[in-house]
Amino acid sequence: MTTTGIRLHAPAPGWSIDADVVVVGSGVAGLTAALRCEAAGLTTVVVTKARLDDGSTRWAQGGIAAALGEGDTPEQHLDDTLVAGAGLCDEEAVRILVTEGPDAVRRLIATGAQFDASTDGGLELTREGGHHRRRIAHAGGDATGAEISRALVEAVRARGLRTIENALVLDLLTDAEGRTAGVTLHVMGEGQHDGVGAVHAPAVVLATGGMGQVFSATTNPAVSTGDGVALALRAGAEVSDLEFVQFHPTVLFLGPDAEGQQPLVSEAVRGEGAHLVDADGVRFMLGQHELAELAPRDIVAKGIVRRMLDNDAEHMYLDARHFGAEMWEQRFPTILAACRAHGIDPVTQPVPVAPAAHYASGGVRTDSHGRTTVPGLYACGEVACTGVHGANRLASNSLLEGLVYAERIAADIASTGLHARVPQPLPTAERPAHPLLPPEARFAIQRIMTRGAGVLRSEASLAEAAGRLHRLHAEARDALDENGKTAEPGVDTWEATNLLFVARVLVEAARRREETRGCHWREDRPERDDTAWRRHIVVRLNPDRSLAVRTTDTTDFPPTLPQAQEQ
């Protein structure tokens, strides 16, 4: 294992604490991992960027998918997942997900999560895109993530786990042999610890969520700035499949210049019978796929964009007026309130919708136990690439993946004895720290990515995006080389720098994949090419800050060898 030696420009840690495990992130993946580690007797610290319940999990509307209904089986769930993944899922990873998933959901219920019940007292299940059966359990109608977050946060507090909130994790600490030794972090605001410090631990679990803020319009909260992927890259870990960014088909359209987090209109609305129509009321998804509006998300998003282009329109419509007021109020109260807050009443009006960045199917490459290519560093949830999602995530598999793989990570840490190693972090590297971008670079990156690497991509658009991103990178590098100056360390500059890291990798992978597959849509390469491209693109960062890009020989991930050898 060769580390890059690259770190963010930041003050030296002014305080430190010790633990067996540090979990970074407080969504379903992070809190599940923390609870399971604590239950195994491991001293566990949870670090989260905002409050414990402020991550992406809280915003999940639709539900959690598992074969829990009568007549449903893990094998059927596996088949639907493989189809949605467009030939790039790791079948063994999916099989783990669907076979261990039902019991993981039952354990979540035992933890305190309360899902909506049917009239016979069982779970009320619905359908979403790509599913041939009703297998989506939901809570509060359309507030599933909020309920899961509530239950897990209460459990963490009841167990007395140590938590550090309002803390942006900066970089991975390693020992002389390149093994994980903890993290550095910056705590914002008043608390027991302030400023830059460190948590020393032989095991680090990245559960930092997504990177939707790399685009101008996204369903992701403001904290989703790709911090986990950027940290892993600087630590020398491999990332994979970052070109597969899922654009949710039905996001409330707030205008062509809308930026930041946009309100989601859950796929479950279509699962209950809403129709996609154009301005003339024509259902344009009929005939495009056997499931019409309930086709996998990439197909629906493409169908919407094609119709927008054909009609020279900025958006399409989701028509659910036939639901009536009672169903809207009981089944989709959150969405109803969001629409009405923006002057739209779905009870009497079709809802204007357009695709927006939603979910990263790729991320930090892991094996079936969540182990990355850096010994002691684990990843789960949206920050990870387990192989489950392939080229396009199946609806409501994300919460399940967070549950299942978080449990597997905790079991691995406890069983391998990794936690028994006393970490000996190397001192701060002598080489200059990575220069920081000014805060305003964030908006420049978002516009570059939206224009060049959004729903529709081409070699020309991606080349332009790559050039503009390189200029941002070079300007910061040259300023540091020439006069030693860099932007002032702080949350805004660290986030902008992280966004640039993940944007460069995403664009490079998208340029390399010369085909259309799943949620990667190349206008200039409109066909899927299984002969050349049914394989993964893996990227790591070189010590000179350039990108090393390779393509796997098959659709299977190679083992995460350094860690496997260590154990």
Disulfide bonds with the S-S distance in Angstrom:
none
